[in-house]
């Protein structure tokens, strides 16, 4: 992923309100999971760098509003892990005042900080975008009473896209990666599935069909060249979606995945066509 545009006004305002100070590492909580996966090799490299040159970029934490002198980390998880590996008791941190504390604000700072990085994996980018969209949804819901959920989500999606300088379709495509099956996620992480393949397969919600289509991706014996293009996968997915759309469902019956509720069909001389029965 390329570098994103500068931080949004909201997140920058929070950082402007922060003060940099030394904070005890034992006082820092991880109340919101980080979108990035722990990387032990990277943490060891960071620990060596910090031990040699010090921590040049402070972490970002929020003072908790309960007055217990504790903090919640929003950015800098691996830097904190590296400092812990060195056995240090304090760490330089930008402390956002307690009056700005909210899980939505923490998720937003975390997402923007993560999306600023150029080394995110597709899964990490999807998780960061998901956190950003959810934080925007929370802000929209807090500012309005009621509202249609789909409209709120659509607005949050567009706002998130604007903030990172991408299209709404780009953001939605990355968010779709979160519904990949465990097998497909593993293939994507290992490189056995290309991002172009994953973006197409993620359009399907049935994990079994995702896995079946993923199983048709072919590589050369050395594993250096993929013989299956994203276009071929797109065509397979399109055929699958078209097939599902053509399935006659009973609208007054609870939906059951991959199990048509129609029983048989009969010919009518009036319309001269086959009709489905749900008896």
Secondary structure, DSSP 8 states (H G I E B T S, - for coil): -----S--HHHHHHHHT-EEEEEEGGGEE--S--SS---HHHHHHHHHHHHHH--SS-EEEEE-TTSSS-EEEEE-HHHHHHHHHTT-SEEEEEEE-GGG--HHHHHHHHHHHHHT-S---HHHHHHHHHHHHHHHHHHHHHHSSS--HHHHHHHHHHHHHHHHT--HHHHHHHHHGGG--HHHHHHHHHTSS-HHHHHHHTT---HHHHHHHHTT--B-TTSS-B-S-HHHHHHHHHHHHHHHHTS---TTS---TT-----EEEEETTTTEEEEE--
